[in-house]
């Protein structure tokens, strides 16, 4: 995490921080000035009152009313200025821009789940720098709350209801995401545009960086093929895949077929049409994508 925190607030890493911090420091400074002025006036009038305990004010009621009215009006003008400035920031916090990257968020007591278009990233919210991010949030169990101090955002997350917040990160790095209910926290990772694009490709296209055989192994395990078909020659629910490719396979119909690429495709799309001898027709269809199908075939060829 970034440790460059200010004395009062977490490190600023969002364009919204200017409004939030400006309002906070404005009210703080104004309050301190008022405390000093009122304290000094109180001391002054106490001392003056002791020295002139019997003196009766000779100020006219009209003059006193003008002083009180002017003082009150000055305070109201200053507070109205703070209100308008704070309202401007509040409206910005409530209305995300149309160009925002929309991500789903699910809160649970165990972890945060961040939903992208093509999948889910648990415990880590990864976004690009200088792009508004809109979070559409809901809870799967209890009432939670999300707080990202460096982005200056916080919002309640409740069951059966969608709540929305947004931020615009303007600094790369790692930032804390807190669950205000005391449950599991998470991490916000702000990446450059290039790094984010690369992360999206790698995250949601597992074939990147793998050979066809390595990606085929990934498909074999992801689709659960290893639950029924071994690759070491042992018999499980279905026939082993060791030395499978290119051999003649006896079928339950007393016919035989060559285990080539076409046979693999047919076995995945219509598994119970050509059932291997000695096994029952219990396999489900697996309509894989072309890239997955080709990788799986490459992996089966490597098991010779």
C-alpha positions as CSV (number, residue, x, y, z in Angstrom):
1,X,0.0,0.0,0.0
2,X,1.0,3.6,-0.5
3,X,2.2,5.1,2.8
4,X,2.3,8.8,1.6
5,X,-0.6,9.8,3.8
6,X,-1.2,13.3,4.9
7,X,-1.5,14.2,8.6
8,X,-5.3,14.2,8.4
9,X,-6.3,12.2,5.3
10,X,-5.1,9.3,3.1
11,X,-3.0,10.0,0.1
12,X,-4.9,11.8,-2.7
13,X,-5.2,9.5,-5.7
14,X,-8.5,10.7,-7.3
15,X,-9.8,13.8,-9.1
16,X,-12.6,13.9,-6.5
17,X,-10.2,14.4,-3.7
18,X,-9.9,18.1,-4.5
19,X,-13.6,18.8,-3.7
20,X,-13.6,16.5,-0.6
21,X,-10.4,17.8,0.9
22,X,-11.2,21.4,0.0
23,X,-14.5,21.2,1.9
24,X,-12.9,19.5,4.8
25,X,-10.0,21.9,5.2
26,X,-12.3,24.9,4.5
27,X,-14.7,24.0,7.3
28,X,-11.8,23.1,9.6
29,X,-10.0,26.4,9.0
30,X,-13.1,28.5,9.3
31,X,-14.0,26.7,12.6
32,X,-10.5,27.3,14.0
33,X,-10.7,31.0,13.1
34,X,-14.0,31.3,14.8
35,X,-12.7,29.6,17.9
36,X,-9.8,32.0,18.1
37,X,-11.9,35.1,17.5
38,X,-14.6,34.0,19.9
39,X,-12.1,33.1,22.5
40,X,-10.2,36.4,22.2
41,X,-13.5,38.4,22.3
42,X,-14.6,36.4,25.4
43,X,-11.4,37.2,27.2
44,X,-11.5,40.8,26.2
45,X,-15.1,41.3,27.4
46,X,-14.5,39.5,30.6
47,X,-11.5,41.7,31.4
48,X,-13.4,44.8,30.3
49,X,-16.4,43.8,32.3
50,X,-14.4,43.4,35.5
51,X,-12.9,46.8,35.1
52,X,-16.2,48.4,34.3
53,X,-18.6,46.3,36.2
54,X,-21.0,49.1,36.9
55,X,-20.8,50.8,33.5
56,X,-24.0,50.6,31.5
57,X,-23.7,50.5,27.8
58,X,-24.7,53.7,26.1
59,X,-25.1,52.2,22.6
60,X,-28.4,52.8,21.1
61,X,-30.7,49.8,20.4
62,X,-30.6,50.6,16.7
63,X,-26.8,50.5,16.7
64,X,-26.7,47.2,18.5
65,X,-29.3,45.7,16.1
66,X,-27.2,46.8,13.1
67,X,-24.1,45.2,14.6
68,X,-25.9,41.9,15.4
69,X,-27.5,41.9,11.9
70,X,-24.2,42.5,10.1
71,X,-22.4,39.8,12.1
72,X,-25.2,37.3,11.5
73,X,-25.3,38.1,7.8
74,X,-21.5,37.7,7.4
75,X,-21.7,34.3,9.0
76,X,-24.6,33.3,6.8
77,X,-22.7,34.4,3.6
78,X,-19.6,32.4,4.6
79,X,-21.7,29.3,5.4
80,X,-23.7,29.7,2.2
81,X,-20.4,29.7,0.3
82,X,-19.2,26.5,2.0
83,X,-22.6,24.9,1.3
84,X,-22.5,25.7,-2.4
85,X,-18.9,24.4,-2.7
86,X,-19.8,21.2,-0.8
87,X,-23.0,20.7,-2.8
88,X,-20.9,20.9,-6.0
89,X,-18.7,18.1,-4.8
90,X,-21.6,16.1,-3.5
91,X,-23.3,16.2,-6.9
92,X,-20.1,15.1,-8.5
93,X,-19.9,12.2,-6.1
94,X,-23.4,11.1,-6.8
95,X,-23.5,11.3,-10.6
96,X,-20.9,9.2,-12.5
97,X,-20.0,10.3,-16.0
98,X,-21.4,8.4,-19.0
99,X,-17.9,7.4,-20.0
100,X,-17.2,5.5,-16.8
101,X,-16.0,1.9,-16.8
102,X,-18.9,0.0,-15.1
103,X,-18.0,-2.9,-12.8
104,X,-20.1,-5.0,-10.6
105,X,-19.3,-5.6,-6.9
106,X,-20.6,-8.3,-4.5
107,X,-19.9,-8.0,-0.8
108,X,-19.8,-10.9,1.5
109,X,-18.4,-11.4,5.0
110,X,-15.6,-13.6,3.5
111,X,-14.5,-11.5,0.6
112,X,-15.2,-8.9,-2.1
113,X,-16.0,-10.0,-5.6
114,X,-15.4,-7.6,-8.5
115,X,-17.2,-8.5,-11.7
116,X,-15.8,-7.7,-15.1
117,X,-17.5,-8.2,-18.5
118,X,-15.7,-11.6,-19.0
119,X,-15.2,-12.8,-15.5
120,X,-14.6,-12.2,-11.8
121,X,-11.6,-10.9,-9.9
122,X,-11.7,-11.8,-6.2
123,X,-10.2,-9.5,-3.5
124,X,-8.6,-7.1,-6.0
125,X,-10.2,-4.3,-7.9
126,X,-8.0,-3.5,-10.9
127,X,-8.7,-0.4,-13.0
128,X,-6.8,1.9,-15.4
129,X,-5.5,5.3,-14.4
130,X,-7.4,8.4,-15.6
131,X,-10.6,6.6,-16.4
132,X,-13.8,7.1,-14.3
133,X,-14.9,3.8,-12.6
134,X,-18.5,3.2,-11.7
135,X,-19.2,0.5,-9.1
136,X,-22.6,-1.1,-9.0
137,X,-22.7,-2.9,-5.7
138,X,-24.9,-5.3,-3.7
139,X,-24.5,-7.7,-0.8
140,X,-24.9,-11.4,-0.7
141,X,-25.5,-11.7,3.0
142,X,-25.4,-8.8,5.5
143,X,-25.2,-5.0,5.4
144,X,-21.7,-3.9,4.4
145,X,-20.0,-0.7,3.5
146,X,-17.2,0.0,1.0
147,X,-14.6,2.7,1.8
148,X,-11.6,3.7,-0.4
149,X,-10.0,6.5,1.4
150,X,-7.5,7.4,-1.3
151,X,-10.3,7.8,-3.8
152,X,-12.4,9.7,-1.2
153,X,-15.5,7.5,-1.7
154,X,-17.6,5.4,0.7
155,X,-21.0,3.8,0.3
156,X,-23.3,1.4,2.1
157,X,-23.8,-2.0,0.4
158,X,-27.0,-3.8,1.3
159,X,-28.8,-7.0,0.3
160,X,-31.4,-7.0,-2.5
161,X,-30.6,-3.5,-3.5
162,X,-28.1,-1.9,-5.9
163,X,-26.0,1.0,-4.7
164,X,-23.7,3.0,-6.9
165,X,-20.5,5.0,-6.3
166,X,-17.7,6.1,-8.6
167,X,-14.2,7.6,-8.6
168,X,-11.6,8.7,-11.1
169,X,-8.1,7.5,-10.2
170,X,-5.3,9.9,-11.3
171,X,-2.4,8.1,-9.7
172,X,-1.0,4.5,-10.3
173,X,-0.4,2.3,-7.3
174,X,-2.0,0.0,-4.6
175,X,-4.7,1.4,-2.4
176,X,-6.7,-0.1,0.5
177,X,-10.4,-1.0,0.2
178,X,-12.1,-1.3,3.6
179,X,-15.3,-3.1,4.5
180,X,-16.8,-0.8,7.1
181,X,-18.7,-3.7,8.7
182,X,-15.4,-5.2,9.8
183,X,-15.4,-8.1,7.3
184,X,-12.8,-8.8,4.7
185,X,-10.9,-6.0,3.1
186,X,-9.5,-5.8,-0.5
187,X,-7.0,-4.0,-2.6
188,X,-7.4,-1.4,-5.4
189,X,-4.8,-1.7,-8.1
190,X,-4.5,1.3,-10.5
191,X,-2.5,0.4,-13.6
192,X,-1.4,2.3,-16.6
193,X,-3.6,2.0,-19.7
194,X,-1.1,-0.4,-21.3
195,X,-0.7,-2.6,-18.2
196,X,-4.5,-2.7,-17.7
197,X,-5.1,-3.8,-21.3
198,X,-2.4,-6.5,-20.9
199,X,-4.0,-7.6,-17.6
200,X,-7.4,-7.9,-19.2
201,X,-6.0,-10.1,-22.0
202,X,-4.1,-12.4,-19.7
203,X,-6.9,-12.6,-17.1
204,X,-9.7,-13.4,-19.5
205,X,-7.7,-15.2,-22.2
206,X,-5.7,-18.0,-20.4
207,X,-4.2,-19.1,-23.7
208,X,-1.9,-16.1,-23.7
209,X,1.7,-17.1,-22.9
210,X,0.9,-20.8,-23.2
211,X,1.8,-23.4,-25.9
212,X,-1.1,-25.2,-27.5
213,X,-0.3,-28.3,-25.4
214,X,-0.1,-26.2,-22.2
215,X,-3.4,-24.5,-23.0
216,X,-4.9,-27.9,-23.8
217,X,-3.9,-29.1,-20.3
218,X,-5.6,-26.0,-18.8
219,X,-8.8,-26.8,-20.8
220,X,-8.6,-30.5,-19.8
221,X,-8.5,-29.5,-16.1
222,X,-10.9,-26.6,-16.2
223,X,-13.6,-28.6,-18.0
224,X,-13.2,-31.4,-15.4
225,X,-12.1,-34.0,-17.9
226,X,-9.6,-35.3,-15.3
227,X,-12.6,-36.4,-13.2
228,X,-13.5,-39.2,-15.6
229,X,-10.5,-39.7,-17.9
230,X,-6.9,-40.3,-16.6
231,X,-3.7,-39.5,-18.5
232,X,-1.6,-42.2,-16.7
233,X,-3.3,-45.3,-18.1
234,X,-5.6,-45.9,-15.0
235,X,-9.3,-46.6,-15.6
236,X,-11.8,-44.2,-13.9
237,X,-15.4,-43.6,-15.1
238,X,-14.3,-43.3,-18.7
239,X,-11.4,-44.7,-20.8
240,X,-7.9,-43.3,-20.2
241,X,-6.5,-40.8,-22.6
242,X,-2.9,-42.0,-22.4
243,X,-1.7,-43.2,-25.9
244,X,-5.3,-42.5,-27.1
245,X,-4.8,-40.3,-30.1
246,X,-4.3,-42.1,-33.5
247,X,-5.3,-45.6,-32.2
248,X,-8.2,-47.7,-33.2
249,X,-11.0,-47.6,-30.6
250,X,-13.5,-50.4,-30.1
251,X,-17.0,-49.1,-29.7
252,X,-19.9,-50.5,-27.7
253,X,-21.7,-51.1,-31.0
254,X,-19.0,-53.7,-31.9
255,X,-17.6,-51.3,-34.5
256,X,-14.2,-49.6,-34.4
257,X,-13.1,-46.0,-35.1
258,X,-9.8,-44.2,-35.4
259,X,-9.3,-41.7,-32.6
260,X,-8.4,-38.7,-34.8
261,X,-9.3,-35.0,-34.5
262,X,-12.7,-35.6,-36.0
263,X,-13.4,-38.3,-33.4
264,X,-12.4,-36.1,-30.5
265,X,-14.8,-33.3,-31.8
266,X,-17.6,-35.8,-32.2
267,X,-17.0,-37.2,-28.7
268,X,-17.2,-33.8,-27.2
269,X,-20.3,-32.6,-29.1
270,X,-22.2,-35.9,-29.2
271,X,-20.5,-38.1,-26.5
272,X,-23.1,-40.9,-26.4
273,X,-23.2,-41.7,-30.1
274,X,-19.9,-43.5,-30.3
275,X,-19.4,-45.0,-26.8
276,X,-16.2,-46.8,-26.0
277,X,-16.6,-50.6,-25.5
278,X,-17.0,-51.5,-21.8
279,X,-18.2,-48.1,-20.7
280,X,-21.7,-46.6,-20.2
281,X,-23.1,-43.6,-22.1
282,X,-23.0,-41.1,-19.2
283,X,-20.8,-38.3,-20.6
284,X,-22.3,-34.9,-21.1
285,X,-21.7,-32.7,-24.2
286,X,-18.9,-30.1,-24.1
287,X,-19.4,-27.5,-26.9
288,X,-16.0,-26.0,-26.6
289,X,-14.8,-23.0,-28.5
290,X,-12.6,-23.6,-31.6
291,X,-9.4,-22.4,-29.8
292,X,-10.2,-24.7,-26.8
293,X,-11.0,-27.6,-29.0
294,X,-7.7,-27.3,-31.0
295,X,-5.7,-26.9,-27.8
296,X,-7.3,-30.0,-26.2
297,X,-6.5,-32.0,-29.4
298,X,-2.9,-30.8,-29.2
299,X,-2.7,-31.9,-25.6
300,X,-4.1,-35.4,-26.4
301,X,-1.5,-35.8,-29.2
302,X,1.2,-35.1,-26.6
303,X,0.1,-38.0,-24.4
304,X,1.4,-40.6,-26.8
